[in-house]
């Protein structure tokens, strides 16, 4: 099995839910880090959810987490990890338009 470390960057996330990572077919995906940064001049809140497509269910990792002006929030990191199965989707939304940049770090095992 080959392990590949990867990252993804999504910018200007707003009030519409934005998919930032989808679990790959035939691969195991483990999210080892997720940070969101406020890029505006006002405080905002962020939501992070996972959609499990095989179970037709969506659940929050965080809901309404405050992100101050010029600040960021570490949603996943340290001892916390998140496993995505094939077609599972990691999604982010903000309380304001074009206000969040998100960076996700993950490992794919194939």
Backbone atoms as SQL, in Angstrom:
CREATE TABLE atoms (id INTEGER PRIMARY KEY, chain TEXT, resi INTEGER, resn TEXT, atom TEXT, x REAL, y REAL, z REAL);
INSERT INTO atoms VALUES
  (1, 'A', 1, 'UNK', 'N', 0.825, -1.178, 0.000),
  (2, 'A', 1, 'UNK', 'CA', 0.000, 0.000, 0.000),
  (3, 'A', 1, 'UNK', 'C', 0.873, 1.247, 0.000),
  (4, 'A', 2, 'UNK', 'N', 0.514, 2.196, -0.840),
  (5, 'A', 2, 'UNK', 'CA', 1.245, 3.457, -0.934),
  (6, 'A', 2, 'UNK', 'C', 0.510, 4.544, -0.170),
  (7, 'A', 3, 'UNK', 'N', 1.254, 5.292, 0.653),
  (8, 'A', 3, 'UNK', 'CA', 0.696, 6.434, 1.382),
  (9, 'A', 3, 'UNK', 'C', 1.196, 7.716, 0.745),
  (10, 'A', 4, 'UNK', 'N', 0.276, 8.614, 0.441),
  (11, 'A', 4, 'UNK', 'CA', 0.629, 9.885, -0.184),
  (12, 'A', 4, 'UNK', 'C', 0.057, 11.024, 0.647),
  (13, 'A', 5, 'UNK', 'N', 0.936, 11.920, 1.106),
  (14, 'A', 5, 'UNK', 'CA', 0.499, 13.100, 1.843),
  (15, 'A', 5, 'UNK', 'C', 0.111, 14.184, 0.846),
  (16, 'A', 6, 'UNK', 'N', -1.043, 14.828, 1.101),
  (17, 'A', 6, 'UNK', 'CA', -1.553, 15.848, 0.186),
  (18, 'A', 6, 'UNK', 'C', -2.155, 16.996, 0.982),
  (19, 'A', 7, 'UNK', 'N', -2.417, 18.106, 0.280),
  (20, 'A', 7, 'UNK', 'CA', -3.171, 19.197, 0.880),
  (21, 'A', 7, 'UNK', 'C', -4.090, 19.798, -0.170),
  (22, 'A', 8, 'UNK', 'N', -5.050, 20.539, 0.305),
  (23, 'A', 8, 'UNK', 'CA', -5.972, 21.235, -0.572),
  (24, 'A', 8, 'UNK', 'C', -6.261, 22.614, -0.001),
  (25, 'A', 9, 'UNK', 'N', -6.384, 23.587, -0.871),
  (26, 'A', 9, 'UNK', 'CA', -6.656, 24.957, -0.468),
  (27, 'A', 9, 'UNK', 'C', -7.935, 25.419, -1.157),
  (28, 'A', 10, 'UNK', 'N', -8.864, 25.936, -0.366),
  (29, 'A', 10, 'UNK', 'CA', -10.092, 26.525, -0.899),
  (30, 'A', 10, 'UNK', 'C', -10.178, 27.950, -0.367),
  (31, 'A', 11, 'UNK', 'N', -10.391, 28.909, -1.257),
  (32, 'A', 11, 'UNK', 'CA', -10.390, 30.315, -0.859),
  (33, 'A', 11, 'UNK', 'C', -11.747, 30.963, -1.118),
  (34, 'A', 12, 'UNK', 'N', -11.981, 32.060, -0.407),
  (35, 'A', 12, 'UNK', 'CA', -13.192, 32.861, -0.570),
  (36, 'A', 12, 'UNK', 'C', -14.477, 32.071, -0.357),
  (37, 'A', 13, 'UNK', 'N', -14.467, 31.169, 0.623),
  (38, 'A', 13, 'UNK', 'CA', -15.665, 30.405, 0.951),
  (39, 'A', 13, 'UNK', 'C', -16.661, 31.352, 1.616),
  (40, 'A', 14, 'UNK', 'N', -17.916, 31.215, 1.227),
  (41, 'A', 14, 'UNK', 'CA', -18.955, 32.092, 1.749),
  (42, 'A', 14, 'UNK', 'C', -20.111, 31.329, 2.344),
  (43, 'A', 15, 'UNK', 'N', -21.304, 31.849, 2.124),
  (44, 'A', 15, 'UNK', 'CA', -22.507, 31.314, 2.755),
  (45, 'A', 15, 'UNK', 'C', -23.052, 30.068, 2.064),
  (46, 'A', 16, 'UNK', 'N', -22.566, 29.764, 0.874),
  (47, 'A', 16, 'UNK', 'CA', -22.949, 28.516, 0.202),
  (48, 'A', 16, 'UNK', 'C', -21.969, 27.421, 0.615),
  (49, 'A', 17, 'UNK', 'N', -22.507, 26.252, 0.949),
  (50, 'A', 17, 'UNK', 'CA', -21.650, 25.150, 1.371),
  (51, 'A', 17, 'UNK', 'C', -20.666, 24.792, 0.258),
  (52, 'A', 18, 'UNK', 'N', -19.388, 24.706, 0.623),
  (53, 'A', 18, 'UNK', 'CA', -18.324, 24.431, -0.343),
  (54, 'A', 18, 'UNK', 'C', -17.661, 23.111, -0.002),
  (55, 'A', 19, 'UNK', 'N', -17.608, 22.198, -0.972),
  (56, 'A', 19, 'UNK', 'CA', -16.918, 20.921, -0.787),
  (57, 'A', 19, 'UNK', 'C', -15.424, 21.164, -0.911),
  (58, 'A', 20, 'UNK', 'N', -14.662, 20.795, 0.133),
  (59, 'A', 20, 'UNK', 'CA', -13.220, 21.029, 0.088),
  (60, 'A', 20, 'UNK', 'C', -12.421, 19.743, -0.081),
  (61, 'A', 21, 'UNK', 'N', -13.059, 18.581, 0.157),
  (62, 'A', 21, 'UNK', 'CA', -12.378, 17.302, -0.035),
  (63, 'A', 21, 'UNK', 'C', -13.407, 16.196, -0.161),
  (64, 'A', 22, 'UNK', 'N', -13.188, 15.310, -1.129),
  (65, 'A', 22, 'UNK', 'CA', -14.042, 14.137, -1.313),
  (66, 'A', 22, 'UNK', 'C', -13.170, 12.894, -1.239),
  (67, 'A', 23, 'UNK', 'N', -13.599, 11.917, -0.444),
  (68, 'A', 23, 'UNK', 'CA', -12.859, 10.654, -0.338),
  (69, 'A', 23, 'UNK', 'C', -12.780, 9.977, -1.695),
  (70, 'A', 24, 'UNK', 'N', -11.588, 9.471, -2.019),
  (71, 'A', 24, 'UNK', 'CA', -11.352, 8.875, -3.331),
  (72, 'A', 24, 'UNK', 'C', -11.829, 7.437, -3.429),
  (73, 'A', 25, 'UNK', 'N', -12.243, 7.053, -4.606),
  (74, 'A', 25, 'UNK', 'CA', -12.685, 5.692, -4.863),
  (75, 'A', 25, 'UNK', 'C', -11.484, 4.748, -4.780),
  (76, 'A', 26, 'UNK', 'N', -11.631, 3.669, -4.031),
  (77, 'A', 26, 'UNK', 'CA', -10.563, 2.692, -3.895),
  (78, 'A', 26, 'UNK', 'C', -9.407, 3.174, -3.036),
  (79, 'A', 27, 'UNK', 'N', -9.619, 4.254, -2.289),
  (80, 'A', 27, 'UNK', 'CA', -8.569, 4.809, -1.446),
  (81, 'A', 27, 'UNK', 'C', -9.118, 5.048, -0.042),
  (82, 'A', 28, 'UNK', 'N', -8.230, 5.007, 0.930),
  (83, 'A', 28, 'UNK', 'CA', -8.568, 5.413, 2.286),
  (84, 'A', 28, 'UNK', 'C', -8.008, 6.810, 2.479),
  (85, 'A', 29, 'UNK', 'N', -8.835, 7.736, 2.924),
  (86, 'A', 29, 'UNK', 'CA', -8.413, 9.118, 3.109),
  (87, 'A', 29, 'UNK', 'C', -8.533, 9.480, 4.589),
  (88, 'A', 30, 'UNK', 'N', -7.424, 9.939, 5.174),
  (89, 'A', 30, 'UNK', 'CA', -7.425, 10.380, 6.564),
  (90, 'A', 30, 'UNK', 'C', -7.037, 11.847, 6.609),
  (91, 'A', 31, 'UNK', 'N', -7.963, 12.675, 7.106),
  (92, 'A', 31, 'UNK', 'CA', -7.692, 14.105, 7.269),
  (93, 'A', 31, 'UNK', 'C', -6.876, 14.272, 8.547),
  (94, 'A', 32, 'UNK', 'N', -5.696, 14.882, 8.416),
  (95, 'A', 32, 'UNK', 'CA', -4.823, 15.072, 9.575),
  (96, 'A', 32, 'UNK', 'C', -4.785, 16.533, 10.022),
  (97, 'A', 33, 'UNK', 'N', -5.350, 17.424, 9.220),
  (98, 'A', 33, 'UNK', 'CA', -5.400, 18.828, 9.601),
  (99, 'A', 33, 'UNK', 'C', -6.415, 19.590, 8.787),
  (100, 'A', 34, 'UNK', 'N', -7.120, 20.503, 9.452),
  (101, 'A', 34, 'UNK', 'CA', -8.038, 21.409, 8.768),
  (102, 'A', 34, 'UNK', 'C', -8.068, 22.711, 9.541),
  (103, 'A', 35, 'UNK', 'N', -7.692, 23.794, 8.875),
  (104, 'A', 35, 'UNK', 'CA', -7.743, 25.128, 9.456),
  (105, 'A', 35, 'UNK', 'C', -8.574, 26.027, 8.569),
  (106, 'A', 36, 'UNK', 'N', -9.319, 26.930, 9.199),
  (107, 'A', 36, 'UNK', 'CA', -10.078, 27.945, 8.470),
  (108, 'A', 36, 'UNK', 'C', -9.620, 29.312, 8.955),
  (109, 'A', 37, 'UNK', 'N', -9.455, 30.246, 8.029),
  (110, 'A', 37, 'UNK', 'CA', -8.984, 31.588, 8.355),
  (111, 'A', 37, 'UNK', 'C', -10.007, 32.626, 7.919),
  (112, 'A', 38, 'UNK', 'N', -10.227, 33.604, 8.767),
  (113, 'A', 38, 'UNK', 'CA', -11.119, 34.719, 8.472),
  (114, 'A', 38, 'UNK', 'C', -10.335, 35.740, 7.648),
  (115, 'A', 39, 'UNK', 'N', -10.797, 36.038, 6.458),
  (116, 'A', 39, 'UNK', 'CA', -10.102, 36.967, 5.567),
  (117, 'A', 39, 'UNK', 'C', -10.795, 38.327, 5.484),
  (118, 'A', 40, 'UNK', 'N', -11.743, 38.576, 6.397),
  (119, 'A', 40, 'UNK', 'CA', -12.504, 39.827, 6.354),
  (120, 'A', 40, 'UNK', 'C', -12.154, 40.726, 7.543),
  (121, 'A', 41, 'UNK', 'N', -12.782, 41.882, 7.574),
  (122, 'A', 41, 'UNK', 'CA', -12.562, 42.854, 8.654),
  (123, 'A', 41, 'UNK', 'C', -13.626, 42.754, 9.746),
  (124, 'A', 42, 'UNK', 'N', -14.414, 41.683, 9.738),
  (125, 'A', 42, 'UNK', 'CA', -15.449, 41.463, 10.752),
  (126, 'A', 42, 'UNK', 'C', -15.356, 40.034, 11.272),
  (127, 'A', 43, 'UNK', 'N', -15.816, 39.834, 12.503),
  (128, 'A', 43, 'UNK', 'CA', -15.868, 38.478, 13.054),
  (129, 'A', 43, 'UNK', 'C', -16.901, 37.659, 12.285),
  (130, 'A', 44, 'UNK', 'N', -16.634, 36.369, 12.130),
  (131, 'A', 44, 'UNK', 'CA', -17.538, 35.464, 11.418),
  (132, 'A', 44, 'UNK', 'C', -17.685, 34.172, 12.210),
  (133, 'A', 45, 'UNK', 'N', -18.593, 33.328, 11.739),
  (134, 'A', 45, 'UNK', 'CA', -18.678, 31.967, 12.270),
  (135, 'A', 45, 'UNK', 'C', -18.548, 30.997, 11.099),
  (136, 'A', 46, 'UNK', 'N', -18.074, 29.791, 11.420),
  (137, 'A', 46, 'UNK', 'CA', -17.869, 28.770, 10.398),
  (138, 'A', 46, 'UNK', 'C', -18.548, 27.474, 10.803),
  (139, 'A', 47, 'UNK', 'N', -19.001, 26.748, 9.799),
  (140, 'A', 47, 'UNK', 'CA', -19.552, 25.406, 9.975),
  (141, 'A', 47, 'UNK', 'C', -18.718, 24.444, 9.137),
  (142, 'A', 48, 'UNK', 'N', -18.459, 23.262, 9.694),
  (143, 'A', 48, 'UNK', 'CA', -17.770, 22.205, 8.947),
  (144, 'A', 48, 'UNK', 'C', -18.595, 20.944, 9.115),
  (145, 'A', 49, 'UNK', 'N', -18.941, 20.317, 7.982),
  (146, 'A', 49, 'UNK', 'CA', -19.774, 19.117, 8.007),
  (147, 'A', 49, 'UNK', 'C', -19.165, 18.038, 7.136),
  (148, 'A', 50, 'UNK', 'N', -19.577, 16.806, 7.401),
  (149, 'A', 50, 'UNK', 'CA', -19.207, 15.664, 6.563),
  (150, 'A', 50, 'UNK', 'C', -20.488, 15.015, 6.064),
  (151, 'A', 51, 'UNK', 'N', -20.524, 14.761, 4.761),
  (152, 'A', 51, 'UNK', 'CA', -21.631, 14.017, 4.174),
  (153, 'A', 51, 'UNK', 'C', -21.159, 12.601, 3.904),
  (154, 'A', 52, 'UNK', 'N', -21.846, 11.638, 4.515),
  (155, 'A', 52, 'UNK', 'CA', -21.599, 10.215, 4.277),
  (156, 'A', 52, 'UNK', 'C', -22.586, 9.795, 3.201),
  (157, 'A', 53, 'UNK', 'N', -22.111, 9.713, 1.965),
  (158, 'A', 53, 'UNK', 'CA', -23.024, 9.448, 0.846),
  (159, 'A', 53, 'UNK', 'C', -23.622, 8.046, 0.897),
  (160, 'A', 54, 'UNK', 'N', -22.902, 7.082, 1.466),
  (161, 'A', 54, 'UNK', 'CA', -23.452, 5.724, 1.517),
  (162, 'A', 54, 'UNK', 'C', -24.603, 5.618, 2.511),
  (163, 'A', 55, 'UNK', 'N', -24.609, 6.467, 3.540),
  (164, 'A', 55, 'UNK', 'CA', -25.677, 6.443, 4.534),
  (165, 'A', 55, 'UNK', 'C', -26.680, 7.578, 4.323),
  (166, 'A', 56, 'UNK', 'N', -26.449, 8.402, 3.305),
  (167, 'A', 56, 'UNK', 'CA', -27.304, 9.564, 3.044),
  (168, 'A', 56, 'UNK', 'C', -27.492, 10.401, 4.309),
  (169, 'A', 57, 'UNK', 'N', -26.367, 10.680, 4.989),
  (170, 'A', 57, 'UNK', 'CA', -26.416, 11.452, 6.232),
  (171, 'A', 57, 'UNK', 'C', -25.323, 12.512, 6.221),
  (172, 'A', 58, 'UNK', 'N', -25.610, 13.644, 6.866),
  (173, 'A', 58, 'UNK', 'CA', -24.632, 14.722, 7.002),
  (174, 'A', 58, 'UNK', 'C', -24.581, 15.139, 8.458),
  (175, 'A', 59, 'UNK', 'N', -23.353, 15.246, 9.001),
  (176, 'A', 59, 'UNK', 'CA', -23.197, 15.632, 10.397),
  (177, 'A', 59, 'UNK', 'C', -22.160, 16.731, 10.550),
  (178, 'A', 60, 'UNK', 'N', -22.329, 17.528, 11.587),
  (179, 'A', 60, 'UNK', 'CA', -21.410, 18.634, 11.858),
  (180, 'A', 60, 'UNK', 'C', -20.166, 18.137, 12.591),
  (181, 'A', 61, 'UNK', 'N', -19.018, 18.670, 12.206),
  (182, 'A', 61, 'UNK', 'CA', -17.803, 18.550, 13.014),
  (183, 'A', 61, 'UNK', 'C', -17.784, 19.725, 13.976),
  (184, 'A', 62, 'UNK', 'N', -18.040, 20.931, 13.446),
  (185, 'A', 62, 'UNK', 'CA', -18.250, 22.126, 14.264),
  (186, 'A', 62, 'UNK', 'C', -19.392, 22.913, 13.641),
  (187, 'A', 63, 'UNK', 'N', -20.135, 23.599, 14.501),
  (188, 'A', 63, 'UNK', 'CA', -21.245, 24.444, 14.029),
  (189, 'A', 63, 'UNK', 'C', -21.147, 25.785, 14.736),
  (190, 'A', 64, 'UNK', 'N', -21.024, 26.840, 13.956),
  (191, 'A', 64, 'UNK', 'CA', -21.004, 28.182, 14.503),
  (192, 'A', 64, 'UNK', 'C', -19.746, 28.523, 15.281),
  (193, 'A', 65, 'UNK', 'N', -18.613, 27.942, 14.897),
  (194, 'A', 65, 'UNK', 'CA', -17.370, 28.268, 15.590),
  (195, 'A', 65, 'UNK', 'C', -16.960, 29.695, 15.236),
  (196, 'A', 66, 'UNK', 'N', -16.633, 30.485, 16.243),
  (197, 'A', 66, 'UNK', 'CA', -16.243, 31.884, 16.027),
  (198, 'A', 66, 'UNK', 'C', -14.824, 31.973, 15.498),
  (199, 'A', 67, 'UNK', 'N', -14.653, 32.820, 14.486),
  (200, 'A', 67, 'UNK', 'CA', -13.327, 33.087, 13.927),
  (201, 'A', 67, 'UNK', 'C', -13.184, 34.610, 13.881),
  (202, 'A', 68, 'UNK', 'N', -12.354, 35.139, 14.757),
  (203, 'A', 68, 'UNK', 'CA', -12.194, 36.581, 14.877),
  (204, 'A', 68, 'UNK', 'C', -11.476, 37.200, 13.687),
  (205, 'A', 69, 'UNK', 'N', -11.469, 38.505, 13.652),
  (206, 'A', 69, 'UNK', 'CA', -10.802, 39.255, 12.588),
  (207, 'A', 69, 'UNK', 'C', -9.322, 38.884, 12.565),
  (208, 'A', 70, 'UNK', 'N', -8.836, 38.508, 11.400),
  (209, 'A', 70, 'UNK', 'CA', -7.426, 38.159, 11.245),
  (210, 'A', 70, 'UNK', 'C', -7.017, 36.899, 11.968),
  (211, 'A', 71, 'UNK', 'N', -7.982, 36.077, 12.357),
  (212, 'A', 71, 'UNK', 'CA', -7.690, 34.854, 13.111),
  (213, 'A', 71, 'UNK', 'C', -8.017, 33.617, 12.304),
  (214, 'A', 72, 'UNK', 'N', -7.611, 32.480, 12.865),
  (215, 'A', 72, 'UNK', 'CA', -7.950, 31.203, 12.264),
  (216, 'A', 72, 'UNK', 'C', -8.418, 30.250, 13.349),
  (217, 'A', 73, 'UNK', 'N', -9.043, 29.167, 12.934),
  (218, 'A', 73, 'UNK', 'CA', -9.486, 28.120, 13.854),
  (219, 'A', 73, 'UNK', 'C', -8.986, 26.788, 13.322),
  (220, 'A', 74, 'UNK', 'N', -8.377, 26.011, 14.197),
  (221, 'A', 74, 'UNK', 'CA', -7.947, 24.655, 13.835),
  (222, 'A', 74, 'UNK', 'C', -9.116, 23.737, 14.143),
  (223, 'A', 75, 'UNK', 'N', -9.697, 23.188, 13.106),
  (224, 'A', 75, 'UNK', 'CA', -10.872, 22.333, 13.248),
  (225, 'A', 75, 'UNK', 'C', -10.449, 20.892, 13.485),
  (226, 'A', 76, 'UNK', 'N', -9.461, 20.434, 12.739),
  (227, 'A', 76, 'UNK', 'CA', -8.911, 19.082, 12.901),
  (228, 'A', 76, 'UNK', 'C', -7.402, 19.221, 13.010),
  (229, 'A', 77, 'UNK', 'N', -6.819, 18.565, 13.997),
  (230, 'A', 77, 'UNK', 'CA', -5.377, 18.612, 14.173),
  (231, 'A', 77, 'UNK', 'C', -4.994, 17.975, 15.497),
  (232, 'A', 78, 'UNK', 'N', -3.712, 17.891, 15.754),
  (233, 'A', 78, 'UNK', 'CA', -3.244, 17.271, 16.988),
  (234, 'A', 78, 'UNK', 'C', -3.636, 15.811, 17.041),
  (235, 'A', 79, 'UNK', 'N', -4.318, 15.421, 18.099),
  (236, 'A', 79, 'UNK', 'CA', -4.725, 14.022, 18.270),
  (237, 'A', 79, 'UNK', 'C', -5.962, 13.656, 17.463),
  (238, 'A', 80, 'UNK', 'N', -6.698, 14.654, 16.973),
  (239, 'A', 80, 'UNK', 'CA', -7.935, 14.376, 16.239),
  (240, 'A', 80, 'UNK', 'C', -7.642, 14.136, 14.767),
  (241, 'A', 81, 'UNK', 'N', -8.221, 13.095, 14.224),
  (242, 'A', 81, 'UNK', 'CA', -8.141, 12.774, 12.801),
  (243, 'A', 81, 'UNK', 'C', -9.561, 12.502, 12.315),
  (244, 'A', 82, 'UNK', 'N', -9.742, 12.505, 10.999),
  (245, 'A', 82, 'UNK', 'CA', -11.046, 12.214, 10.407),
  (246, 'A', 82, 'UNK', 'C', -10.843, 11.288, 9.227),
  (247, 'A', 83, 'UNK', 'N', -11.546, 10.171, 9.211),
  (248, 'A', 83, 'UNK', 'CA', -11.458, 9.217, 8.110),
  (249, 'A', 83, 'UNK', 'C', -12.622, 9.461, 7.162),
  (250, 'A', 84, 'UNK', 'N', -12.297, 9.599, 5.872),
  (251, 'A', 84, 'UNK', 'CA', -13.321, 9.725, 4.841),
  (252, 'A', 84, 'UNK', 'C', -13.323, 8.459, 4.000),
  (253, 'A', 85, 'UNK', 'N', -14.482, 7.858, 3.863),
  (254, 'A', 85, 'UNK', 'CA', -14.636, 6.721, 2.967),
  (255, 'A', 85, 'UNK', 'C', -14.880, 7.243, 1.554),
  (256, 'A', 86, 'UNK', 'N', -14.840, 6.351, 0.585),
  (257, 'A', 86, 'UNK', 'CA', -15.064, 6.745, -0.808),
  (258, 'A', 86, 'UNK', 'C', -16.358, 7.540, -0.923),
  (259, 'A', 87, 'UNK', 'N', -16.284, 8.681, -1.560),
  (260, 'A', 87, 'UNK', 'CA', -17.406, 9.577, -1.836),
  (261, 'A', 87, 'UNK', 'C', -17.884, 10.395, -0.638),
  (262, 'A', 88, 'UNK', 'N', -17.319, 10.212, 0.557),
  (263, 'A', 88, 'UNK', 'CA', -17.639, 11.104, 1.672),
  (264, 'A', 88, 'UNK', 'C', -17.110, 12.490, 1.326),
  (265, 'A', 89, 'UNK', 'N', -17.814, 13.537, 1.779),
  (266, 'A', 89, 'UNK', 'CA', -17.458, 14.897, 1.390),
  (267, 'A', 89, 'UNK', 'C', -17.302, 15.775, 2.625),
  (268, 'A', 90, 'UNK', 'N', -16.177, 16.487, 2.707),
  (269, 'A', 90, 'UNK', 'CA', -15.910, 17.462, 3.756),
  (270, 'A', 90, 'UNK', 'C', -16.303, 18.831, 3.221),
  (271, 'A', 91, 'UNK', 'N', -17.170, 19.558, 3.974),
  (272, 'A', 91, 'UNK', 'CA', -17.740, 20.806, 3.480),
  (273, 'A', 91, 'UNK', 'C', -17.595, 21.925, 4.507),
  (274, 'A', 92, 'UNK', 'N', -17.430, 23.163, 4.016),
  (275, 'A', 92, 'UNK', 'CA', -17.279, 24.333, 4.881),
  (276, 'A', 92, 'UNK', 'C', -18.239, 25.427, 4.424),
  (277, 'A', 93, 'UNK', 'N', -18.817, 26.150, 5.397),
  (278, 'A', 93, 'UNK', 'CA', -19.605, 27.354, 5.110),
  (279, 'A', 93, 'UNK', 'C', -19.225, 28.437, 6.103),
  (280, 'A', 94, 'UNK', 'N', -19.544, 29.664, 5.728),
  (281, 'A', 94, 'UNK', 'CA', -19.272, 30.819, 6.569),
  (282, 'A', 94, 'UNK', 'C', -20.557, 31.612, 6.771),
  (283, 'A', 95, 'UNK', 'N', -20.545, 32.465, 7.783),
  (284, 'A', 95, 'UNK', 'CA', -21.694, 33.337, 8.029),
  (285, 'A', 95, 'UNK', 'C', -21.675, 34.576, 7.140),
  (286, 'A', 96, 'UNK', 'N', -20.577, 34.779, 6.401),
  (287, 'A', 96, 'UNK', 'CA', -20.454, 35.952, 5.522),
  (288, 'A', 96, 'UNK', 'C', -19.899, 35.518, 4.167),
  (289, 'A', 97, 'UNK', 'N', -20.245, 36.266, 3.140),
  (290, 'A', 97, 'UNK', 'CA', -19.778, 35.911, 1.797),
  (291, 'A', 97, 'UNK', 'C', -18.270, 36.124, 1.650),
  (292, 'A', 98, 'UNK', 'N', -17.653, 35.246, 0.891),
  (293, 'A', 98, 'UNK', 'CA', -16.220, 35.325, 0.549),
  (294, 'A', 98, 'UNK', 'C', -15.348, 35.680, 1.748),
  (295, 'A', 99, 'UNK', 'N', -15.456, 34.898, 2.831),
  (296, 'A', 99, 'UNK', 'CA', -14.806, 35.293, 4.077),
  (297, 'A', 99, 'UNK', 'C', -13.865, 34.260, 4.692),
  (298, 'A', 100, 'UNK', 'N', -13.829, 33.060, 4.145),
  (299, 'A', 100, 'UNK', 'CA', -12.989, 32.005, 4.735),
  (300, 'A', 100, 'UNK', 'C', -12.068, 31.405, 3.685),
  (301, 'A', 101, 'UNK', 'N', -10.808, 31.215, 4.091),
  (302, 'A', 101, 'UNK', 'CA', -9.878, 30.364, 3.354),
  (303, 'A', 101, 'UNK', 'C', -9.694, 29.110, 4.198),
  (304, 'A', 102, 'UNK', 'N', -9.726, 27.940, 3.569),
  (305, 'A', 102, 'UNK', 'CA', -9.576, 26.674, 4.282),
  (306, 'A', 102, 'UNK', 'C', -8.401, 25.898, 3.701),
  (307, 'A', 103, 'UNK', 'N', -7.625, 25.299, 4.596),
  (308, 'A', 103, 'UNK', 'CA', -6.514, 24.445, 4.173),
  (309, 'A', 103, 'UNK', 'C', -6.692, 23.099, 4.853),
  (310, 'A', 104, 'UNK', 'N', -6.720, 22.048, 4.049),
  (311, 'A', 104, 'UNK', 'CA', -6.889, 20.694, 4.561),
  (312, 'A', 104, 'UNK', 'C', -5.651, 19.878, 4.197),
  (313, 'A', 105, 'UNK', 'N', -5.133, 19.143, 5.168),
  (314, 'A', 105, 'UNK', 'CA', -3.998, 18.230, 4.949),
  (315, 'A', 105, 'UNK', 'C', -4.510, 16.813, 5.174),
  (316, 'A', 106, 'UNK', 'N', -4.101, 15.893, 4.302),
  (317, 'A', 106, 'UNK', 'CA', -4.624, 14.545, 4.412),
  (318, 'A', 106, 'UNK', 'C', -3.652, 13.514, 3.845),
  (319, 'A', 107, 'UNK', 'N', -3.902, 12.261, 4.181),
  (320, 'A', 107, 'UNK', 'CA', -3.113, 11.144, 3.696),
  (321, 'A', 107, 'UNK', 'C', -4.041, 10.235, 2.912),
  (322, 'A', 108, 'UNK', 'N', -3.628, 9.860, 1.707),
  (323, 'A', 108, 'UNK', 'CA', -4.365, 8.875, 0.910),
  (324, 'A', 108, 'UNK', 'C', -3.562, 7.584, 0.883),
  (325, 'A', 109, 'UNK', 'N', -4.256, 6.495, 1.185),
  (326, 'A', 109, 'UNK', 'CA', -3.640, 5.176, 1.123),
  (327, 'A', 109, 'UNK', 'C', -4.336, 4.400, 0.013),
  (328, 'A', 110, 'UNK', 'N', -3.525, 3.930, -0.932),
  (329, 'A', 110, 'UNK', 'CA', -4.116, 3.179, -2.057),
  (330, 'A', 110, 'UNK', 'C', -3.418, 1.851, -2.236);
